[in-house]
Amino acid sequence: MIREINWEEIMRWDEKYLIHTWASAQEYHGLPIAATEGNYLIMPDGTRLLDFFNQLYCVNAGQRNPYINARIKEALDRYGFLWDAYTSDYKATAAKLIIEDLLGKDGWAKKVRFANTGGEAVELACIFARHFTGKPVIATREYSYHGYSAGAGSVTAMLPAKSSISKAEPGVVQSVPGAVVSPTMVVPAPFCYRCSIGHTYPGCKKKGEKLPCILATERLIRNKGLDQVGAIITETIHGASTIHPPAEYLPQLRQLTKELGIVWITDEILVGCGRTGSWFAYQNYGVVPDIMTVAKGIVNSQIPASACIVNEEIAAFIDGHRWNHVSTFSGHPIAMAGIVATLEYMLEHNLPEKARISGKYLGKRLHELEQKHKSIGLIAGSGQLWQVELVKDRKTGEPIIAADRNSDFSGDQSKWPSKVVMYKAIEKGVLIGGFVPNTLRVGASLEVTNEEIDQAIAALDYALDFVDAMI
Ligand SMILES: Cc1ncc(COP(=O)(O)O)c(C=O)c1O
């Protein structure tokens, strides 16, 4: 029996008692959602919003997936809570599914440790890498997002992700004092569309030579000192700031980490679990990492859970120690049941392959919009993870908002092309947009239908007329 909900009262409580994200209290407007289903969010008045944000690219097997729901309900009838010192069948099975069934054929992954959030999995990855190498510095890349907790936040280079913007003094961006606590360094991102070190792809490729961004990474790490730098962390594909690397980049980065003797941590919290049309995005590049983090899609986000997976050498090192880091909820039986159910469902229905196929259709439909809308400068992606760059001038690629990915997110965001698209597409019942000013990040669940893609493209077509009119 669902109780009657007084949504006016709910919205009042929401505004009055909650600390919100992305908006000051004065700016905040709540969006009430009464239920979710498949690719839709359902508002209290019954309006159905087609979600091409996929709620932060989390719900790979669709909202309220019936199989996963049923398995979680079953687990709730068996377990209340066990902390990590005890074995549940769900925790051991989740580990076996990840190491053998998903990663077995790649041969690198040996052990997994579970946590609760993506940021915590990144914390684990950094702790393991620092312990294993005995070196403090972890290199990260421009525009990266790895979480907001102290360690994960320290390897996050996306400018505004750890700051607040004063409303009293507009434009004043305040980083949290003391928030960057662990030693890191920043190296170039493989953002060929606007290369931050002044090169042009593919002209920058020279036969038998490393890409300039790889050479710069090498120079910066060597300059910091190989006695200091033990690892590099990458998003396999930048998620929050949405950058698809060129084909050569990750193979060359992997090679470089081997030459320098440093650990490669790849963060697949957003791009893993089928999103790009492969189980994991690194598989698209013919390389394997030393450490990988996953969250979001691994449990269809029906319950919080994340994992840090390590290779044989690091697993052997960890096995030689008493591992005293513990989180109360790591390995929670209900979360582990969620992982088991999600992976069983995804394996049985081969969701990565479905994403690969629907991604081809989505890509084709996006490219059709390119003919019609002069503001589209670049379309890149695969599966259910697409990037659309909106520009002043297609020939030069000049961004509409000059700060682009170096924006500190202060000022009036309603003029950002990504926000204009978001507000306009909502008029057509579709959620679509992005986190950085000039870039759309487009993708739904991995089981999205062609009809739903058509609906999203029609909304985008409508919204892009307004961006075209801005330039
Ligand atoms: C690539 C990446 N790493 C880490 C995180 C942090 O995960 P969480 O928000 O669950 O802490 C995110 C979140 O969006 C992410 O996209």
The ligand as a Gaussian input file, in Angstrom:
#p B3LYP/6-31G(d) Opt

LIG

0 1
 C       35.185000       8.551000     -12.962000
 C       34.633000       8.758000     -11.598000
 N       35.378000       8.435000     -10.539000
 C       34.925000       8.585000      -9.283000
 C       33.668000       9.091000      -9.046000
 C       33.193000       9.254000      -7.634000
 O       32.184000       8.340000      -7.351000
 P       31.171000       8.621000      -6.135000
 O       30.396000       9.837000      -6.493000
 O       30.334000       7.381000      -6.059000
 O       32.019000       8.801000      -4.916000
 C       32.851000       9.444000     -10.120000
 C       31.515000       9.992000      -9.895000
 O       30.827000      10.456000     -10.774000
 C       33.342000       9.279000     -11.440000
 O       32.622000       9.604000     -12.513000

